[in-house]
């Protein structure tokens, strides 16, 4: 295998790892309706919802921090963050355009 071929393979693997962190956050975000239904059911049955709320907030925070800290293998900048806003839907680096 040539050096460039192995470099492409390494970059491809790194980008897959970066995109996997995005998928985790999207799954957490898309399960929000289930969370809302669970809170509504618990509140209608006069149950405590504090623990469920903290668990969901913690899970979302961990996934968001994981996504924000991922770096592009090509340019070394944050893959999903250009300035202060997180781009949840991109599959390209917001700085150099490296495709995932």
C-alpha positions as a Python dict, from the first residue, in 0.01 Angstrom:
ca = {
    (1, 'X'): (0, 0, 0),
    (2, 'X'): (135, 343, -88),
    (3, 'X'): (194, 612, 168),
    (4, 'X'): (-80, 831, 19),
    (5, 'X'): (-324, 539, 18),
    (6, 'X'): (-265, 474, 387),
    (7, 'X'): (-295, 848, 458),
    (8, 'X'): (-633, 854, 280),
    (9, 'X'): (-744, 549, 480),
    (10, 'X'): (-636, 714, 806),
    (11, 'X'): (-818, 1038, 717),
    (12, 'X'): (-1129, 842, 619),
    (13, 'X'): (-1127, 657, 952),
    (14, 'X'): (-1079, 983, 1145),
    (15, 'X'): (-1369, 1148, 962),
    (16, 'X'): (-1593, 846, 1035),
    (17, 'X'): (-1516, 885, 1406),
    (18, 'X'): (-1601, 1256, 1386),
    (19, 'X'): (-1930, 1186, 1208),
    (20, 'X'): (-2017, 917, 1463),
    (21, 'X'): (-2014, 1182, 1736),
    (22, 'X'): (-2260, 1386, 1526),
    (23, 'X'): (-2487, 1082, 1492),
    (24, 'X'): (-2494, 1036, 1871),
    (25, 'X'): (-2606, 1394, 1924),
    (26, 'X'): (-2868, 1369, 1648),
    (27, 'X'): (-3014, 1054, 1805),
    (28, 'X'): (-3029, 1230, 2140),
    (29, 'X'): (-3192, 1533, 1978),
    (30, 'X'): (-3443, 1324, 1784),
    (31, 'X'): (-3551, 1135, 2097),
    (32, 'X'): (-3665, 1463, 2252),
    (33, 'X'): (-4034, 1388, 2175),
    (34, 'X'): (-4004, 1059, 2369),
    (35, 'X'): (-3850, 1247, 2657),
    (36, 'X'): (-4132, 1503, 2652),
    (37, 'X'): (-4394, 1225, 2651),
    (38, 'X'): (-4219, 1053, 2943),
    (39, 'X'): (-4213, 1377, 3143),
    (40, 'X'): (-4578, 1442, 3062),
    (41, 'X'): (-4680, 1088, 3172),
    (42, 'X'): (-4480, 1117, 3494),
    (43, 'X'): (-4625, 1458, 3576),
    (44, 'X'): (-4981, 1346, 3503),
    (45, 'X'): (-4927, 1059, 3750),
    (46, 'X'): (-4788, 1300, 4013),
    (47, 'X'): (-4440, 1148, 3991),
    (48, 'X'): (-4101, 1314, 4029),
    (49, 'X'): (-3933, 1412, 3700),
    (50, 'X'): (-3615, 1569, 3835),
    (51, 'X'): (-3396, 1261, 3792),
    (52, 'X'): (-3515, 1201, 3436),
    (53, 'X'): (-3452, 1564, 3346),
    (54, 'X'): (-3096, 1559, 3486),
    (55, 'X'): (-3017, 1234, 3306),
    (56, 'X'): (-3136, 1369, 2972),
    (57, 'X'): (-2952, 1701, 3020),
    (58, 'X'): (-2633, 1518, 3116),
    (59, 'X'): (-2657, 1281, 2821),
    (60, 'X'): (-2717, 1566, 2577),
    (61, 'X'): (-2430, 1767, 2729),
    (62, 'X'): (-2184, 1479, 2704),
    (63, 'X'): (-2274, 1416, 2339),
    (64, 'X'): (-2259, 1790, 2253),
    (65, 'X'): (-1918, 1832, 2418),
    (66, 'X'): (-1792, 1520, 2239),
    (67, 'X'): (-1911, 1662, 1907),
    (68, 'X'): (-1765, 2008, 1967),
    (69, 'X'): (-1421, 1881, 2066),
    (70, 'X'): (-1374, 1675, 1745),
    (71, 'X'): (-1105, 1811, 1514),
    (72, 'X'): (-1074, 1785, 1138),
    (73, 'X'): (-795, 1544, 1039),
    (74, 'X'): (-692, 1773, 750),
    (75, 'X'): (-685, 2125, 896),
    (76, 'X'): (-691, 2056, 1272),
    (77, 'X'): (-977, 2299, 1337),
    (78, 'X'): (-1306, 2207, 1504),
    (79, 'X'): (-1497, 2000, 1248),
    (80, 'X'): (-1849, 2127, 1332),
    (81, 'X'): (-1787, 2474, 1482),
    (82, 'X'): (-1688, 2773, 1267),
    (83, 'X'): (-1731, 3055, 1518),
    (84, 'X'): (-1954, 2990, 1818),
    (85, 'X'): (-2244, 2801, 1659),
    (86, 'X'): (-2246, 2424, 1619),
    (87, 'X'): (-2346, 2302, 1273),
    (88, 'X'): (-2535, 1982, 1351),
    (89, 'X'): (-2626, 1889, 993),
    (90, 'X'): (-2300, 1918, 802),
    (91, 'X'): (-2095, 1622, 682),
    (92, 'X'): (-1806, 1848, 575),
    (93, 'X'): (-1553, 2037, 782),
    (94, 'X'): (-1683, 2392, 820),
    (95, 'X'): (-1328, 2526, 774),
    (96, 'X'): (-1160, 2331, 493),
    (97, 'X'): (-1450, 2134, 342),
    (98, 'X'): (-1307, 1786, 417),
    (99, 'X'): (-1589, 1549, 328),
    (100, 'X'): (-1704, 1272, 559),
}
